[in-house]
Amino acid sequence: MEVLLEKIHQELKQATRASDNNSRTIAKRLTNEVQRICTQSQRIQDSGEVDTWAHNLAMHRFNQCLKYYRLGSIKGRVELHSTLSAIVYRYISLPHAQASYQARLNLIEDFLQNFYLESLNAFRRENETAPDYQPRTLLELAEYMAFTERYGKRRIPLPGRRSQQLIILRAQTFAKQQPPEATLDIEKAAEGGSHDTDEVRDSLPTKRLREKLVAQQDSLPEEVLRNRVIEALLTYLKERNQEDCADYFALRLLDLPTTEIESMLQLTPRQRDYLQQRFKYHLVRFALSHHWDIVHEWLEADLERNLGLAPQQWEALQQAISATQVKLLQLKQDGLTDAVIAQKLGITPTQLQKQWTKLLEQAWEIRNL
């Protein structure tokens, strides 16, 4: 563990601007957490590979911490909030009421504020910090946000050899505790009903969070790229008269449960399953043919990154494809247009597209082995 502690310490020093003392303190907390897990887990102890487990767990925590550090305090909080909101969305609802989307978001805001406090107390307890400990530096804040994500995703054993994520259990309890009269108040705040409704709505945490996201859109390239992919896919579906697929995709983006999607689209389970299969068909065509470039760029698997393949995988792809596809890949990486490539290879544009789609499919299979 001393070797692992020093490794994490040096990694933090190189990857952040935190002080040496701050880096060492956090490295020690991460290492202590890993040691506690390895000691308490019988599965890890029985594996005979405790050192390997410790290293992998430590690097996972380091990478999580570094991710939030690089995002910064504002973007990091938005990322954490979005991640946890997506997990609990379907479990937060008003008792005996069909809550609107906005009303459910308001409840999620209330729930997560309490959950953040619970996770801070858990962080203090498990790391044996002072009872009034608060993150003071960017690295400490990143450490706390990474811990909160892991804390929420912890699997809690249940009867019948089942388990559930801790944050989902908390969300279910929170939803059950909501009084019936809360329905009227939340709906008024979300959808209108008094002269000062607009003023109330503008003060909602969800509203401020959305404004921050819009304000930062230019400085969030990954978010801008994701939105480009979504807009391109919706346009692709509508151009092919697949409006029902576009509606299904829009609802999936909200992370709605299947039963709710079926109700909103007025579909039977069998009809929804058929629609889902049709959507997947068009999604594959979109990702491997019509808009492969922005999709692969978003997935960090574009040509500049060798289609997201590791060196050994890239070599395996070269051996698996035909000589024509090897030349096609080289010309694509050289930045030539499809028209020029087709002329150089002596094939039609349609044949070129088919060869390229097959190549991307092979790369996809190798990448996901």
Buried (B, 14 or more C-beta within 10 A) or exposed (E): BEEBBEBBBEBBBEBBEBEEEBBBBBBBBBBBBBBEBBEEBEEBEEEEEBEEBBBEBBBBBBEBBBBBBEBBBEBBBBBBBEBBBEBBBBBBBBEEBEBBEBBBBBBBBBBBEEBBEBBBEBBBEBBEBEEEBEBEBBBBBBBBBBBBBBBBBEEEEEEEEEEBBBBBBBBBEBBEEBEEEBBEEBBBBBEEEEEEBEEBBEEBBBBEBEEBBEEBEEEBEEBEBEEBBBEBBBEBBEEBEBEBBBBBBEBEEBEBEBEBBBEEBEBEEEEBEEBBEBBEEBBEBBBBEBBBEBBBBBBEBBBEEBBBBEEEBBEBBEEEBEEBBBBBBEBBEEEBEBEEBBEEBEBEEEEBBEBBBBBBEBBBEBBEE
